[in-house]
Amino acid sequence: MPFRDQWRDVKCLYDDGIPIDTTSNETAKLFDAALTQYTGWYNDKQLDGVESTISRLLSSDPTCITSRILATGIDLLGTATPSSSHHSKTLESLGNITSSNKYIQLHSQALLQWSLGQFAKATDTWEQILVLYPFDMMSIKFVSDTYFYVGNRDMLRDSIARILPIWETSTDRPLKSYLYGMYAFGLGETNMIERAEKEARFGLELNPHDGWATHALAHALEYAGETSQGIQFLKETNQNWQHSDIIKPHIDWHWALYEIEQGNKEIAENILTNHLLNRNTDMGMLDFVDVASLIYRLKLAGQKSSTIYSSTQLKKFLNDHLHDHTLIFNDLHIYFILDDYVDQENRMDFLRTLKECYDTSDSDNSQVYRQVGQYIFKAMDQFQEKNYSQVVELLYPIRNKIYQIGGSNAQRDLFYLLLIHSAVHSSNNQHQQLAKQLINERCLMRNKTKSKMMENYANTILND
């Protein structure tokens, strides 16, 4: 069955290694339903989606701390609330916890650490939970999402590798199939492409509707340079991953990346307009990041369409989140398109609050800003002014540290494309020689596949 409709009661959750602190079977089942949707990247229509499920969950037993932990964690890790309110909001959500339950103590500690921007400490705490409770999917999801946000590629892979064999000793354990797609994603991010494809395909054998396994396979095919195969795969399985509505736009984004690599800029723009922008649902942070990234990629590819800049939903999202400063990754994506959507006053206000937030904090995010982020912001400013040689001088020295901003290899590839584009168009002959080598490097990483996009860059150098 692709989507579950039988939910676990208190005893079943305990038997499956999740010590929920309630005697209410209704609460237990709602907890399981919310956790399942969060894990599977979909909104269950019978339950009216994740948000409605969580609302009912919190009302069913207001004393259940495990429920509040799940709700608070999903909200925090959505990264769409201002960082300034994280700690106070988390304290308010969790209340004055004095439980002697080790499970609850550790989960509360991890969320408080996350709310303070201490992401590495939070991941260490969740890993402690998984030593004691290896079947706790809530910890597995929270820690995996955080490794993604901080660019810890090895632990995206190894955190799942630690517990997957333990899960495999149990039969018929709910949610087990999702671990294969999660493991595949980590393998792909650490360039273990063949194994990533194998694990993702196995996850899809177990559940063809697993949006994350679909997503992991899309990554693997991109990293292998198999863009035609990737497009064919997404076409053939389209009806399956449509149901994973939370991650569906992101899978569409991957489809657009394939098309750009093949030189099909108009198709990519059509995906951007019709599948990412013109939707009847509210835009989340993941949706925004995809939209901003795709707009900027199309700019690099020479595709500029005025229809993109008429999105009132995108303008509203930007205005609502200009000063969140939750993750440097999000801020960089806001900056990609900021000049297209806000006036000079708001732009300067964004930069002022950005600097204030990261200069006055000792959070993990602030360290990344100082070591890497500030140079990327400067490079984007120089690119806007067409000072391509300055872009190269800013980006090239930090290129092997950019992973620290978080996201996937596919998402961070945009910064390497910015470097290649700038080196190609730089008036400095040494930069153009560097561009040839960077193109070679990128193609060899993708099984010697020279995409249409890389061919265009190479031809630009030859014709100069």
Sequence and secondary structure as in RCSB ss.txt:
>XXXX:A:sequence
MPFRDQWRDVKCLYDDGIPIDTTSNETAKLFDAALTQYTGWYNDKQLDGVESTISRLLSSDPTCITSRILATGID
LLGTATPSSSHHSKTLESLGNITSSNKYIQLHSQALLQWSLGQFAKATDTWEQILVLYPFDMMSIKFVSDTYFYV
GNRDMLRDSIARILPIWETSTDRPLKSYLYGMYAFGLGETNMIERAEKEARFGLELNPHDGWATHALAHALEYAG
ETSQGIQFLKETNQNWQHSDIIKPHIDWHWALYEIEQGNKEIAENILTNHLLNRNTDMGMLDFVDVASLIYRLKL
AGQKSSTIYSSTQLKKFLNDHLHDHTLIFNDLHIYFILDDYVDQENRMDFLRTLKECYDTSDSDNSQVYRQVGQY
IFKAMDQFQEKNYSQVVELLYPIRNKIYQIGGSNAQRDLFYLLLIHSAVHSSNNQHQQLAKQLINERCLMRNKTK
SKMMENYANTILND
>XXXX:A:secstr
  S      HHHHHHTT   S S HHHHHHHHHHHHHHHHT   GGGTHHHHHHHHHHHH TT HHHHHHHHHHH
HHTT S GGGHHHHHHHHH S     HHHHHHHHHHHHHHTT HHHHHHHHHHHHHH TT HHHHHHHHHHHHHH
T HHHHHHHHHHHHHHHHTSSS TTTTHHHHHHHHHHHHTT HHHHHHHHHHHHHH TT HHHHHHHHHHHHHTT
 HHHHHHHHHHTHHHHTT TTTHHHHHHHHHHHHHHTT HHHHHHHIIIIIIS SS   HHHHHHHHHHHHHHHH
TT   GGGGG HHHHHHHHHHTT  S HHHHHHHHHHHHHHS HHHHHHHHHHHHHHHHS  SHHHHHIIIIIHH
HHHHHHHHHTT HHHHHHHHGGGGGGGGGG S HHHHHHHHHHHHHHHHH S HHHHHHHHHHHHHHHHHTTT  
 HHHHHHHHHHHH 
